[in-house]
């Protein structure tokens, strides 16, 4: 250990520090030699190179430009600036005050379920999405998709016009085609829709059925399990309870939770609410508080898995066996069931699957722990798992008495009207030539349909095909007709939240990309359905009003204006259904499924080149629908911190077995189909499996989406939508490498206690384990003069799931530009807020801590002392201010910042971005927050604690002659956070969470020994491992 | 041997050196002076407008209060340029056929806004807020001058950061009762300093000189 490291190393008294590392490369280097960790390099390659863009400037060209600009510099001074124009309204709407934003309640629908939102509008321009605090599916929080959806509204690549055989046509012509009376009772008429809960769409479908009784509807979602048909959770209820129901979990009452491949904190419908409830039971304010315990069985480390107290890395196909093992040992299970379960081969094969005695011990310990908390425990099965696993979960919940307590069953929210059929049946009809008109509404089956259906090929057999979509995507290009869809911020509609709450979709703008006055531009699926019913010029608003007034739920809701203002109908959630589990049928189903399970599961993929393939939706691009969203493309994936591309995620053991390293190409084969993509080793990944993210490698008209990542849909077939056991992996030559843009492993940690963790038991024994990481530090620097409110932030690492919603919220609020993959590789990403993920322990079973890292607003800020032009200074209310117009770009401040949170504008990103087309200019500028400066080239920037919101709140309070109230200022990251891990307020507001949190024993300051006295305090991560499992 | 240079060339050379230095210094000083001139600061240049709106007539002759047209000044960052409908509120009765008002009528009936030319143009990184200034007792005339005497509006104040800070450091001398905000002629009666201190106390006027007060 070098002298400087010894100096930095802070030992926490009485504790053995687990080894902490930030990436597999660093872990391996530190394994090889103690000095090894340093040799991975502090800076990424290229970080010190001069700026370079794709159309780089040569030296000669530079001199020419230099000369020209010298010559023209004088000329430009001769003219008086053209005056700026002010364009007032001709007649100002009564509710609009220029300069004061308005908020509208609306909902975003994803996977068929609505999430209530409040959208900020500046003079008719939607700029920022926030969660609706009263909506049950949001509770004021948002996920990454909601936050980034506003950029999609302004995507210049969105489709603009109706096309007929790729030539411009009109809505009138299309309406005529669709509305023409058919004489076949609709026998040749087929629809493909996304799964929907919308009363409006469902009532229109009913009317279409009345007009054309032979017409059929296919509800298709590429993520399979979320559609009604393939929804394993609903199928499970049919087996377990005898009829389709929908499970809804109450995590606020769960002491012990077992997740069977369920990413309920980030990926499931209603996840915002689950995350909030989970966090409320996770936070320990005092050492003697109680805390829930989470067991997770999964293959790829997910945000939920990173929160686990015990995590078992298992291939997706093995999860069911682990579930069976737990169920067999579960106290409270009817003895007969237990005996049968114990008999099944699942139990016999468990030795191989769960890792011998250790695995069985774990399963038994989990069962005992669940049993001890009967009625206050919860078993959740993931949507990627087959129905049998869901049935097992229901059986366990029933045995534990959780039904009606932590598990609520309701009628399914997604509609399943008469005349529904699945995609395979539809394609069979297309092959038979029985379909003459196919209307595809907002789905993209040419890209996402299971490969063996050959949807694209049989689409050609349809005479008239129509695709309604936001983009001229893969399907849109192959259909005879194409029509642009309206973005949800331009559309009228409705939908139900996961709990059934009726929610309104209300437009904030007219369709943006139409020619004039809304006669052209995007339309909603409801409007197209109305065209099929013969309405030549449907009006979305009128349709909704009509449906609303005829619907019982709508009638009882009060006046239309009240509902619009609220955005949803209070108390319209579906009632709970009380139903008893049918043990015999459930058991029979589980036994049958266990027998059917392919034998390859146990030992196969662990050997040779055989590999199990897990298909997952991308945490940023969903099924590919957000592939053209620059914010989401550049948002690092949770855990891997990969941006722009996808990769084959593997465990270290599997990578060694196959002989691949990071970024090296790997070929994954299933039958005759192959894909090639770079490998990336992920800590904690299950051995013998590879995780492939869907949604990349698009080939539509979305230029930003094309050329990044690899499309893995071709490997996906109907019988293997979630995982496939028959994969074969072959490494490509070492030379075939694809560079990946990772935002992690760029810097090493030098062994400092940046993210300390403890267990609940140890915390109770030694609550002050972070005592050395806070408190006054002697300083030679002069005392600062602070007055008024004192802004500060507290972040609880115990409940940060790493979901990254805060990052997108910050980007949207603060006009943070997108730089493109090449620049990310040089660590030039501009995110003001990043989430550092630290791993502890072994690569195979890592502990994970997520740490949102942003400007710490140090009271003794090192950046301030080195700025030669006073461009970064301190305000009397404790903010570290960044003054763009003073900054000359020396970057001394960034060099001197121990937290590395300052970002430098290497270019005017509005002009140059490595991402083409430039996502920072053009229409996207309409999204900009007018209260935040758009930074120029050569200027340093960083988190401001959302100073624009602070100043506005101050002025509002001053005008009203009062003090700023506690909780009045909310930063963008705080507002988005599903778990409320980020708290912000003034130190003088003693009765706020923010202040209470920092008085907790486990609070600490990052790099406290540097004497920076940061205003941002963190709360150490506390885990709650089962004492039986040491 | 004949000298290459005559004797006076020494003098000329020295004078040239002095001249060069003076030129350099003068240039720098000149630039420093120039940036302060009204020409550079755009002061006192009446700005042409699509409609020759005369504040003299509307304020003095008609006695219309500033806030009748600039009605968001008390609660928004922008004082607000009136919408065409506000103009037409009177001018559908008064001078309804005047050719001067043709652009106003065209705007009203076509729905296309009148493109007014901005007179007071702050840099984009400055976030000036009218509402807070008006509510703290800074009158219109304090920054905008005697608009009631302007045919075409021009900028009076230099709008430099130094000028802003002069007031932000010692606002007391520039305060008036809120009732007199729009008055163009109000003068403090009695002890001006005492009144300023009293108003500052009453309105809770702060001395904000940190950067993010204006730059965000």
Interface residues (C-beta under 8 A of the other chain):
Chain A: X80 X81 X83 X84 X85 X86 X87 X88 X89 X90 X91 X92 X97 X98 X99 X100 X873 X874 X875 X876 X877 X879 X881 X883 X884 X885 X931 X932 X933 X934 X944 X947 X948 X951 X955 X958 X959 X961
Chain B: X42 X47 X72 X75 X76 X77 X78 X80 X81 X82 X83 X84 X85 X107 X108 X111 X112 X113 X114 X115 X116 X117 X118 X119 X121 X123 X124 X125 X127 X129 X131 X132 X135 X136 X204 X210 X211 X212 X213 X215 X216
